[in-house]
Amino acid sequence: MAWVSHVEAIRDRKDQAAFAELFGYFAPRVKAFLMKSGASPDLAEECTQEVMATLWRKAHMFDPAKASVSTWIFTVARNRKIDILRKERRPEPEDLPWGPEAEPEQEEVMTLQQESKKLGKAIADLPDKQKDLILKAYYGELSHSEIAEQTGLPLGTIKSRIRLALDRLRRQMK
């Protein structure tokens, strides 16, 4: 409950001492949390600073009836990390292609069609047990675990059969 009084002091009086104590306690923990969830040290540091600044600016939004201070802070951190990652993945307008894409060369189209036909024949020639698993994994886009649930086969058997089938397909595609 002590942290609630700190947030209230920040909210009501912009109490810098209360903020300093909260910052000293939570900032290293937030950074460690972000790094454990896959953020780089630089991203974790930037995100932590923004989370703590949000705490200072938006202390009035904290509701102790809904969550503890730590839950609120770590939720803000998680959401801020997601926002930063989304922003980084969004292409800038100058990176987007303009106009229609160039048509592929006829030779490329023919080669792709021939390879597709060859792959289709190679898959058809697989033993039924391997072919079924390849179709589920690559055309059905199921994970090995999902295939295991669906078929009742052990996960190791599924992995072995898929590996053997891929080896056979590689040899036939050469």
Residue pairs with C-beta under 8 A, 6 or more apart in sequence:
3 22
3 25
3 68
3 69
3 70
4 64
4 69
5 18
6 15
6 18
6 19
6 21
6 22
6 69
7 18
7 22
7 55
7 59
7 62
7 69
8 59
9 15
9 18
10 18
10 19
10 22
10 55
10 56
10 59
11 59
11 60
11 62
19 55
19 56
22 52
22 55
22 69
23 52
26 52
26 55
26 70
26 73
27 48
27 52
30 47
30 48
30 51
30 52
30 73
30 74
30 77
31 44
31 45
31 48
32 44
33 74
33 77
34 43
34 44
34 47
34 48
34 77
34 81
35 41
35 44
37 78
37 81
39 47
39 81
43 81
43 84
46 84
47 77
47 80
47 81
47 84
48 77
50 80
51 73
51 76
51 77
51 80
54 76
54 80
55 73
55 76
62 69
62 72
66 72
67 75
104 112
115 173
118 172
118 173
119 169
119 173
122 168
122 169
122 172
122 173
123 131
123 134
123 135
123 169
124 131
125 172
126 134
126 165
126 168
126 169
129 161
130 161
130 162
130 164
130 165
130 168
131 165
133 147
133 151
133 158
133 161
133 162
133 165
134 162
134 165
134 166
134 169
136 142
136 147
136 150
136 151
137 143
137 144
137 147
137 162
142 150
144 155
144 158
144 159
144 162
145 155
147 153
147 158
148 154
148 155
148 158
151 158
